Amino acid sequence: MTTSTELETPARPSGGAVDRFFRLSERDTSVAREIRGGVATFFALAYIVVLNPIILGSGKDLYGHTLNLGQLTAATALVAGVMTLIMGVGGNLPLAIAAGLGLNGVVAFTIAPTMSWQDVMGLVVLEGIGICLLVVTGLRRLIMDAIPLPLKKAIGVGIGLFIALIGLVDAGFVSRIPDAAQTTVPVQLGPSGELTGWPILVFCLGVLATFALLVRKVPGAILISIVGSTILAIVINEAAHLKAQDWGLIQPKLPHNIVETPNFHLLGHFSLFGGFVHAGTITAIVFIFTLILSDFFDAMGTIVGVTGEAGLLTEEGDVPNINRVLFIDGLAAAAGGAGSVSSNTTFVESAAGVGEGARTGLASIVTGVLLALTSFLTPLATIVPQQAAAPALVVVGFLMMTQIKDIPWDDWSIAVPAFLAITLMAFTYSITVGIGAAVIAFVVVKFAVGKFREVSPLLWVVGALFVAYFALNPIQQALKVK
């Protein structure tokens, strides 16, 4: 696979303690390249500092209480920053951590209405502890090892398609049709079937510029594009007198105040077992199971996909320092609950930094520091609009899609689950759904062709769990869970 890093000249060994600790020379990278990658990842996922508070702040608990947006913003940035720093030092991989999208929606709109916010976050803490126990027992790594390498490649391709779609949707280039009941077409070009407005122009120019820089082998192509597009967006916003709704989530407008004192009041506001008392044991267990299964496989897919894009997987498809990486990811889930910002997990936007050349945990340290500082510099986090950051996701999606050549499409027992993994991640907007469908299909197809002995017994169990995951609603109804 050809990435922006491979198009550059080999990095010179930097030497010294930093080089030895992060193994920069061994992974053919440099301090400058890691810094560049860390900054690119930060810009690609900085939107979560704004979006997570909006999602959680939109939910109400059983008693009608809502969470404060300012406190959510500060806590979201701090927890993500600290856990990304820990990932950088402990895992030595270019993986950033932040509040998981999808999981925060489940927390805000499914779990919160059945109990208090403190109870909800307590269940999230328990979810993280459960994931850590799976790592300590070795079960989580065994599950990862049980998945064949070609299927892991397909997961990486699916994530590439998924994050490209995220970029297109975030930028407004692709949108859902408001009244989908009147048509069989669920999505369309632009907001009304055509491209309109200055923000879309910023995105289109950003995509073209990024690809052009990439093809011309310009170091820092993605980062240059993000910064350049942001500057262009600020100029256009001022010249055209655009409104906040024209841009969507983030308007590229220079803030009046750069520094803002953060309010960390939400940290530590959770009740570990309150959910069992107020919502019932069965309900609490079902919620925890849902969170664990989603977080478990979402993170697994992201870790494999991003490290595969970085060229760090072994010949057997193993991730370096996998046990530490998985434990830190589980710890991040618990930290998210303890910080009242929902489960934190490895972020797929880490691929933006990898596309920029990041290969070690030094990039994660850069991203983590920037995220932590964002809790004090919240106004600056709102400068980069999605239309300026989204081109990075589209381009990195292209880079990750190139792994598709490594999948043996002539072997249908692999090709069928690979196809489902690739398509369903994007079409359902869920990494977990793509992996779940692929695992179930792999087990069923292997059994159908009489090759069931090629399926690990653990994968049979995982397949059964995914069947339960997809059938969660009827299971809840059968158990009369409200």
N, C-alpha and C positions, 0 to 999 in steps of 0.2 A: 504494500500500500504506500502511496506517495503522499506525504504530508508536507506542510510548509517547512518543517524542520529538516526533512530529508533534502529539500531543494536548496538549503543553505550549505555553506561550507562547514565541515566538521568543527565543533566547538573545541577550543584549546583548553587543556587542563588548567584549572585555576590554581590548584595546589592549596596547601594549608589545611587547617582544621575543618573549615567549612566543606572543602572538597572531600575530605575523608569521611566526615560524618554523613553527608548527604549522598556520597558516591557520585559526585558530579562527573568526574572523568570517566568512570566506569559506564555511565549512561550517556556519554558523549554530549554533555550539556555544559552550561556555564552559569555563573551568577547572574549575568546580565539577562540571559535568556529566561532564567527562572523568575526573575523579577518581572520581566515583560509578561510572561505567562500568568503569574499571580495577579497582576493588575488587570489583564484581559478577563480572567475568570471573575474577578470582583465586579467589573463593569457588566459582565453578562448576567450575574445573579443579584446585583444590587437591588433590582426591582422587588425582591422578596421582602426587603426591609419595609417597603411601602405596601406591598400586596398582602402579606400575611396579617398585618394589623387590620386591613380592610375586611378580610375574610372572617377572622375571629371576632372582630368588632361588630360584624353584622349579625352574629348569632346571639341568642338569648338563652339563659339557662332556665331551669324549671321554675325559678322564682321571678323571671322577667329581667334579670340583671344582665348588663352588658359590660364588656371590658373596655377600659380607657385606651383610646387610640395612641396617645402620646406615650403612655407606659408600655403598651405593646410594641411600639416602634423601638424604643430604647432597649427593651429586653430581647426582642428579636435579633437586633444587631449584636448585642453583647454575647448572647448564647452561641450564635453562629460563629462569631469571631473566636471565642475561647475554644470551642470544639474543633474548629478548623486548624487552629494553632496546635492543638493536641494531636490532630491527625497528621499534621506536617512533621512534628517531632517524633511521634510514636510510630506512624505508619510509613513515613518517608515516601509518600506517593502524592502526586499532584491532584488530590481530591479535596474539594471544599464541602463543608457541611452547613446546612441551613434548614429552616422549617420546611417540612415536606409538603409540597402541593398535593392536593387530593386528601392527604391525611388530615390537614387542617380543616378541610371541608367536612369530613366525617366528624371531626371533633366538634365543630361549630354547629352543624345542622342536624346531626343524627344523635350524638351522645349528649350534648349540652342540654337539650330540652327535657331530658329524663332525670337530671340531677343538678347540683350546684357546680359552678365553675371549679371550685376547689376539688370537688369529687372527680370531675372530668380529668383534671390535670393529674390527680392521683392515679387514675387508671393508665394514663400515658406513662407515668413513672414506672408502674408495674410492667407495662409493655416493654419498656427499655430493659428492665431487670430480667424479664423473661428472655429477651434476645441475648443478653450477656450470658445467661445460664446455658443457652444453646451453644454459644461459642466455647465456653469453658468445658462443657462436656464433649466438645468436638463434633457435635451433630451438625452444626451449621456448615462447617468445612466439608464434612462427609457428603452433605447434600450438593454442595457446589462441585465436588470432585465427581459425583455420580452423573452429572450432566456431560454428555459427549462434547468434545472440542468443537465440532462443526455446529452444534446447536448453540454453543457459547458465541461463536462467530455470528450466527444468525441473530442472537440477542443484541450484539453490538450493532449490526446493520439496522435492526428494528429501532434501536435507540436513536440511531442517526436519522432515520426517517421521522421519528417522533419529535426530536428536537428541531428538525427543519420545519415541521408543521407548527410547532410552538412559536418559532420565529415568525412564520408567515401570518399566524393568527394574531400574535402580540402586536405586530406592526400594522394590522388592519388590511393586509394584502389579501387575506382570505377571511371570510366572515360567515357565520351561520345565517341562514335566511330567517328573518324575523317570524314569518308565518309559515313554518315548514309544513303545516297541515295542508296547505294549498298546492304543494308541489312535491314531486318525488326527489328533488334535488336538495340535499341538506345544507350544502355550503355554496358560496359564490365568490366571484372576484370582487374585492372591495366591499364597501358597505351596501351597494345597490346594484351589483352586477357590472360595475365599471370602477376604474381607479379615479378617485377624486381627492382633491385637497393637497396642500403643501406637505403634510407629514408623510404621505405615501411616497412623494417624490424623494424625500430624504432617505427613506428606506430603500427605494429602488436604486438610487445613486450609491448608497452604501454597499448594497450587494454587488453591484457591478464594479465598484472601486476595490472591494475586498478581493474579488476573483481576479481582477486585473493585477493587483499587487502580488497576489499569491502566485499567479502564473509567471510573473516577472521575477520571482524569487526574492522579493523585497523582505528583509527581516522585519518582524513586527507588523506584518500586513494587517492582522486582525485588530491589533491595538491602534494602529494608525487610523484604520477605518472608523473605529468607535469614537476616537477623539475628534477626528475630522468631521464625522457626521454630527456629533454633538455641537461642535462650533457652528456648523451650517444651520442646524436646527435652531440654535439660539438667535442667530442672525435673522433667519426667516420669521421666527416667532415675533421678534421685535418689529421687523420691517412690514410684515403683513398684519400686525396687530391681532394675532390669533388668540383664541380663548382656550382655557384648560380642556374643555370637552373636545376640541379639535384634535388634541394629541392623545386623549385617553387617560391612562393612569398617571403619567408624569409629564408635566409641561416644562420644556427647556427654558426656564426663566431664572436668571441670576437671583439668588435669595438676598434679602436685606441684611440678614444676620447669618454669619457663617457658623458660629459656635452657639450651641444651645445646651443648657444644663440638662442632662438626662434624668428621668425619674424611674428608678429601679424598684418601685414599690411592689410590683408583681412577683419579684423573685422570692421563691420559697412559699408561695401561697398555694398549697395543695394539701389534700387530705388523702392519705394513702389507701384507706379502706372505706372511706365514706360512701363511695359508689355502691359497694355491696350492701350497705345499710339502707340507703335511700332508694336505690333502683332495683335491688334484689340480686341475689347471687348469680342466678342464671343469666340475667341481663348483663351484669358486669363481666362475666366470663365470656359471653358472646362478643361483647365489645372489645375486650382485650385480645381475643383470638383474631378478630377482624384486623385490628391494628398491627398485631405481630405478623400476620401472613402478608399483609400489604407492604409493610416496612421491610420485612425480611427479603422478599423477592425483588422489590423495587430497588433496594440497595444492592443486592447481589447483581442484578442486571447492569446497574450503573457502574459498579466497581469493575466488573469484567469488561464492559464495553469501553470505558474510558481508559483503563490500563492496557487493553488490547490496542486501542487507537495510538497509545503512546509507545507501543512495541515492547511492553514490559512483561507480557505473559511468557511463561516458559513454553517449551515445545509441547508439554502436556496440557497447556492451557491454564496453569496455576498462576495465581497472583502473588507477587512478592510480599512477605510479611503478612500473609492473609489473616492469620489468627489475631494479630494485633489490630489490623484494619477493621475486621469484623467486630471485635470487642469495642473499639472506639466508636464505631457506628451505633452499636447497641447502647453504649454510654450516652451518646448524643441524644438518643430517643428519650432516655430518662431525664437528661438535662433539660430538654425541651419542656417536659412536663413540670419539672421543678421550677423552671422559669416562667411558667404559665403561657408559653408561646407555641404549644403543640409539639408533636414529635419532630425532632430534628434528624436528618438523614443525609447521606452522601448525595450531592447535587449533580445532576446530569450536565449542568452548565459548566462543570469542571472541564468538559471537553473543549471549551473555548480556549482555556489556558494551554491544554495539550496541543491544540492546533497552532498555538503561538510558539510552541517549543518546550513547554514545561515537561519535565521528566522526573522530578523529585519532590520531596516534601518541602523544600525551600520555597517553592511557588505557593504552597498552601500557607506557609508562614506569612508571606506577603499578603495573601488574600485575607487571612485571619486578622492581621493587624489592621488592615483597611476596614474590615467589617466592624471590629471592636471600636475603632475610631469613629465610625459612622454613628455610633450611639451618642457621641458628643457633637458630631457634625451632621446631624440629621438633615438640615437644609440642603447640604451639598449632595446628599444621596438622591435628591429629586431633580438634579440637573440633567442627567442622562435619560432622554426619553426612550421608550421601547423601540421606536423607529430607528434609533441610532445603535442600540445594542443587538437588535434582532438579526441584522445581517451576519453577525458572528455565528449565530446559531444555525442559520441556513448554510453557511460555508462549511462549518464543522460537520453538519449533517451530511454534506456531500463527501467529506473526507472519510467519515465513518462508514458510509455506504459502500466504499470501495472494497471493504472486507467481503462483500458478497461473492467475489471470485473464488474465495477459499471454501465455499460450501459445495459439496458433491451433489449437484442437482440431478445427476443420473441415478442416484440412490434415493428412491422415493420414500424409504423409511426414515430418511433424514430430511429430504426435501419438503415433505408435507408439513411436519412440525416447524421446520425453518420458515416456510411460507406463512404459517399462522402467526409465528412470533413476530415476523417483520411487519405484516399487515395489521394485525390487531393492536399492536402497541400504538400505532398512529390512529387507526380508525376508532378505537375506543378511548383514546387519550389516556392510556394506562399501561405502564411497563408491566405491572403485576398481571393484568389480564393476558397480555401477550405471552408471558412466560408460562402462566397457568395453562392456557390453551395448547401451547407447544408441548408441555410435559405430558398432558393427558393424551394428546395425539400421538406422541412418541411411544408411549406405553401401549396404546390401543393398536397402532400400526404394527409394531414389533410382534405383538401377540397374534395379530391377524396373519402375518406371514410366517408364523411358527418360529420366530426368533426371540421368544420371550426370555430366554436365558441370557440374552445380551443386555437385558434391562436390570439394573441394580435393584435389589429388594427395597432399598431405601427410596428409589425413585417410584416404586409402586405405592409406597406409603405417601410420598409427596403428591402423587397423582390423585390419590384418594382424598387427601386434604384439600386439593384444589377443586375437586368435585363438590366437596362440602362448602367450599368458599363460594362457588358459583350458585349453589343451591341454598345459600344462607337465608334468603327470605322465606322459602317454604319451611325450612328447618325452624326458624323463629316462630312461624305460625303454628307449626306442629307442637312446639313447646309452649305456645300461648304467651310468647314474650311480647310485651307491648312496647 
